[in-house]
Amino acid sequence: MQVPAVTKVFLDPCDRIGIRRIQYRCAETNDDGHLLERVDDPRIREGFTHAQFAALQDEPGYRYDPR
């Protein structure tokens, strides 16, 4: 079974990503995806594969603010 290709997005640690009214910054990116940490509490982190992140970009609550 072939997996469809996903364009990888490169995030800078200073960029801000808004997902469902929560502001994140990129803590880590690797071949699997992104690990985002909340701006208001960096101890809270959430991981997304590149495919999941690509799907989030199409949601109405997504916002990208490059710094």
N, C-alpha and C positions, 0 to 999 in steps of 0.2 A: 504494500500500500504506500503510495507516494503522498507525502505531506506537501501542501501548497506552500510556495515560497512567501515569506513575510519580509517586508522591508524593515530593517533594523533602524531604530531612531537613536541617535546619539544625544544624550542629555548631559549638560554641564551641571556640576554640583550647585551652582548659583541659580540655575533655572528654577522657576516655580511651576508646578503642575497642579491644577485644580481638578479633583475628581469628586463628584457628588458633594460639593461644598466643603471639601477638606483640602487644605493646601499641603503639598508635599514638595520635597527636593530629592534629587537623586543621591542616594548614599553609595550605590554600587551598580555597575553594569557589567555583564559578562555575556558569553555566547548564549546562555539560556534566557536572559531577560534583565529586568531592572529590579533593584531593591530600593524602594522609596521610603523616606522617613518623614513623619509629620513635622511641619514647620513649628507648630505650637508645642510639640512634645517629641523630640527626636528619639526618645526611647521606644516609641511606637513605630514599627516598620511593617511594610506590606510588600510582598513580592509579586511581580507580574512577568509572565513569559512575554516574549516579543509579540506573539500572536494575541495574547490578552491585551497588551498595551495598544496594539494597533486597533483592536475592536473598541477600546475605551475612547479613542480619538474621535469616533463617530457618534458618541453619546452626547446628548444636549448639555450635560453637566460637566463636560471636559473643557479645560482651559489651559493653555500653554503660554507662559510668560518668560521669554528668554531674558537673561540678565547680561 
